[in-house]
């Protein structure tokens, strides 16, 4: 499956799940196809009768693709040079990986007869998109890392036809784990930040002794600034199976690509649960905007300090929350860690509340024009508080 934030559309592969898949518009046994659902808000969904593909003698269904290759991963192409009839693109897999194009995200055809990748395996959801920061197409796909771990490979292209040799992404010194899918995406509020929500597979565990397949799964979270080197600072499960006993088997909690704004201060991701069961379905998980992680301080308090950096803009905005008795103060320091006059902790105006965008002020002023371009550090003193994100912006 794949979620497309622009237009809130989901294409889902219907597959043989515990013998059959039962959808609102069709039943399938041992048949692969991709269907389409729409939403104006990312919360309430409907399946239109598209009249595109005939199934069981009728086109009154929501199917958009029934080719020999499946597991469609579509995206709206942000490349300004993209042809109008190729404004939407997708990758699908058979034994190899193929490229599809579409003018509207509904009517699809092969870009070419030959596959774009033949170096298997591809047996999971492979993701591609136009990288707006690096101005090239990028694909993240399944692979095997010796000695026998599932891993994630990356390839780039200028034209979606000719691709670089896939290379395994760099996960630093973290121990090898089975990462089955990737759900790679650029963060829509900060496109220079890349995110993944891979499915971590633990093959040697079985919760239900009567279940016919080994392994348990959960979603994890990791980030990158260049798409090749990825931080696994957060090794804990991001979406565990939870209390629903039907999720305690293999290949659940598979996250779709993309984060979708679904309300004021809210964004959502979508994932699969109840895999191989008649109740297999998509689940929406909502979170605070920028609320993937936070710097947290408990009742006793603490501080956090950034590395030295330069900034553009004339004000600092933070996304934060505190308890009623909590507080955040901010100090701007020079590169050596000494406070800059006028921006010390004692000059910082107290911040408390719960806001997505709060301008930080010192003695009533948030104007940082005189510091723009200088090398600075930020120090946050916090108590009963969470800091989710910060941004320098230009209000002039």
N, C-alpha and C positions, 0 to 999 in steps of 0.2 A: 504494500500500500504506500501511498505518498500523499501528503497534504501539501497543497499549494496555497500559500497565504494570500496571494493576489487573487481575489474572487472567491476565496473559501471553497475550493473544490477538492474533492477526494476521489481518487481512482483506487479501487480495491481489487485485488485478485481474489476471485472465488475459487477455492481449490477443494480437493477431496479431503474433507475433515471428518475423521471417524466414519468414513463411508459415504457421506453426502454433505453438501452445503445447502441450507435452506435460506434463501433470501426472500425479500418482499415480492420480487418480480420474477423469480425463476428458481428452479431446482436443478442441481447439477450432480452428476455422479461420474467421477473420474474425468471431468472436463475442466480445462483451464480457460478463463476469460477474464476480462477486466470491465468492471461496471463503474458507474459515475453517480455521485451524489452532490447536491448543491446546498449552499446555505448563505444567507445574507449576513449572519452574525457569528458563524462558527459554532453555534450551539444547537440551533434547530435546523434539522436536515430533511431534505426530501429527495426522492429519486424520480426524475422526470422521465416521461415516455419519449425517448429520443427518436425512434423510428429509423435507426441507422443499420443495425445488424439483425438479421433474421435468426431467431432461435425457436425451435419447436413449431415452425410454421407461422411465426408472428414476429413483427418488428416492434410490437408494443412492449418495449423493455428499455432498460437504461444501459445496455451494453455499448461500449465504445471500441472494443478491440477483441478479436477472436482469432488472432493469428497463431501460427505454430509456436511462436515465442511468447512468453508471458512475464509475470512479475513486473508489470509496467511501472516505471518511475518517471512521471512527466514533470515538466517545469516550463514556466513562461520565460522565453529567452530574452534577457535584457541586453543582448548584443545589439548596438544600434545599427550594425551592418546586416542583421538577420533579414532574410527575405520575408515579405508579408505572408506567403503561403507556408513558411517555416517558423512562424512566430512562436509556436510551441514545439518542444522537442521532448524526446523520451528515450530511455534505453529499456530494452526487453531482453530476456534471456531464453535461449533454447539450450542447446549444448554450448553454443557460443553466445556472444553479446552483440545485439543488433541495435541500430539507431532508427527511430521513428521521427516523423515530422508531421505538423498539423497547422492549419491556419487559425483554428479556433479552440483547440484542446479537446475536440470531440471527434472530428473526422481525421483518422490517422492513416499513414502509409509508410512503408519502408523508405528510408532515405536512399538506400542502395541495397542491392541484393546480397552483397558479401558482408560478413560481420565486421564490426569495428574492433572487436577483441576476440582472439581465439585461444589465448593462454589461460586455460581453465584452472580451477573451478570457478563457477559463478552462481552456485546453488544457494543464493539468498537474495535479498533485495539490494541491488546495486544502484548507486545514486550518481547523477550527473547534474551539473548546473553551470550557468555562466557566472564566473567569478568577477564581480564588479570592481574589486580592488586590483586584481592582477590582470584584468581584461583578457581572459582566456577561459575556455571551457575546462572544467575539471571533473574527473570521475573518481569515485571511491568504490572499490569492488572487493569481493571476497578473495581470499587466498589462503595458502597453507604455509606456515613458517616452520622450518625444521627446528626441533624434532617432533613435528606433528601437532602444532597448535594452529587453530583457525586465526587468521589475521586479516588486516585491512590494507589493500594496495591503493596507490594513487597514480593517476595519469592525467596529462594535460593535452589540450589541442587548441589550435587557432581556428579550425573550421568544422569541428565535430565529425570529421572524416578520418584524418590522419592523427594518430595519437602517439604520445611518447610511450616508451616501454614502462609498464606498471612497476612501481617501486613501493615496498612496504613502508608505511608511515613510521616515523621515529617516535617511540614511546619512552625514550630515555632508559633509565636503569630499572624501571619497574619490572616485576616478574612477569613472565609470559602467562597469559590467560587466554581462554577461548573467547574471542570477540566475533560474534556470528554475523551481525549486521552493523550498520554504521549510522544511518540517519544524519549524515553530514549536512550542515547548513551554515550560511552566514547569518549572524544575528541581525534582525531587521532594524534594530535601533542603533547598532554599531557594526556596520558591515566589515570592518577590519578585524573583528573577532569571529573566529570560526568555532563552531560547536559540533559535538557528536554525542549521540545517545546510543552507543552500541549495546547489543544484547550480549551480556556475559553468560556463557554457558558452562555449567559445572557438570561434566559428563558422568562422574562416578557417584552420583547421589540419586536416590529414589525415595520420594516421600510416601507414595502409595505403592505398597508392595504388589498390588494386583495390576498396576499400570503396565502396559506392554512395552513401553519405551523408557530407556534410562535417561537420566539427566534432569537438571533444574535450571531455570533461567531467570534473569533479572536485568533491568536496564541500568547502565552506568553513565557517567557524565565526564566529558573531558573537553579541553579547549586548545586553541592554537592561534598564533598570530600570522602564520604563513601557510598553513594548510599541510605542511609536511612534518614539522616538529610539534608534537602534541603533549600537553601537560596532563599527567594523571595525578595531580595533587589530591584529587578527591577519589579515593579508591572504594569508598563505601557504595553500596547499592543506591541508585537514585530513585528507581521505582522497583521495590521488592515485590514478591508475589502477594504479600499481605494476608489478611484473614480469610480471603476467599479460597477455599480448599481446591476449587477447580483450576486455580492458577499454579498449583504446586506440581507442575510437570514440565517437560521440555518445551522450549520455543514459545513461551508466553512473554508478556511485557516487551514486545517488539515495537519500538517507537517509530513513527513516521517522520519523514524529513520536514522541518519547518516549524517555527513557532508562530502562532496566529493570534493577533489581538482579538479578544472576545468581550471586551467591556472596559469601562473606565478603570484604569489602573490594573487591568487583568490581561493575561495572555495564557494560551493553552497549547498543549501538545496532545497527540493522539497515539494510542497504543493498542495492541492486540491482546485479548485475554481469552481464556477458555479454549485454547488451541486443541484441535482434534476432537472437539466435543460438538454436539448439535447446537449448543449455545454460543459458539465462537462469534466474537463481535469486536467492534472498536469501542474503546473507552476514552473519554476526554478527561484530561487532568489539567486543572487550572492552577495558576500561581500568580503572585504579584509580578507586575512589570519589573524586570531586572532581578526578580526574586529567586534566581537559580541558586545563588550562594550569598552569604553575607559575612562581614566582619562583626562578630558578636561580643558584647561585654555583659557580664552578669552583674549582680547587685553590688559586688565589691569593686567593680570597675576595672578599667585597664586602658591601654593606649595602643595605637597602631601608627606606624610611620612609613611613608612611601620612600621609594628610591628617588634620587635626584632626577629631575626632568625639566623640560621647557614646555611652555603652553602658549596657545593662541587664544585670545578672547579677553573679555573684561569682567567676567564674573564666574564664580564657582557655584555649581548647582549640585546638590546631593539628593539621593533617594534613600530615605531612612525611616526608622520607626523607633520610638522609645516607649517605655512604660510611663504612667502618669508621674512617677517620681524619678524617671530617667533623665539623662541629659547627654548632649554632645557639644563639645567645643573644638574649634579648629585653629591651629596655628600654622602660619606659613614661615618656613625656615629657609636659610640659605643652604647651599650645597654641603656645607660643613655641619649642619644641624643646629645652627644658632638662629634664634627667632629674628625676624625682620621687624624693625620698628614700625609700630602701627598695626601689626598683624600677629601680636603675641597671644598666648592663651588668655592672659588677663584682659586683653582688648576684645576677645571673641565674644560675641553676643550668644547667650544661651540658646540652644536649639532643643526643643522637645515637642513631641507630636508624632504624626504619622503622615508623611507626604511623599509623593513621587518626585516632585521638583521643589526644592527649597533653596533659595539663594542664601549663601553663607555671608554674614556681615560681621564687621568689626567696628565697634563704636557707632553702629547704625548705618554704616556704608558698606556696600558690596563691590565697589568700584576697584578693580585690580589693574587698571590700564597701565599704571606706572611699573608694574612687575612683568608685563607681557614680554615674552622672549627671554627673560632671565632664567637661570637655573635655580630651581627651588625644590623644597621638599614640603610635604604636608604631614602634620602630626594631628591625630584625632584623639582627644581624651573622651572616654565614653563610659557610661554607667547605665545598666539595664537598657541597652540599645543595640540596634542592628543597622549597619551601613551596607546598603546593597550596591550602590554605584555612585560614581561622581563624574562630572563633566565640566569642562571649561567651555563657555559659550560666549558669543558676541551679541550683546543686547543693543549695540549702537545702531 
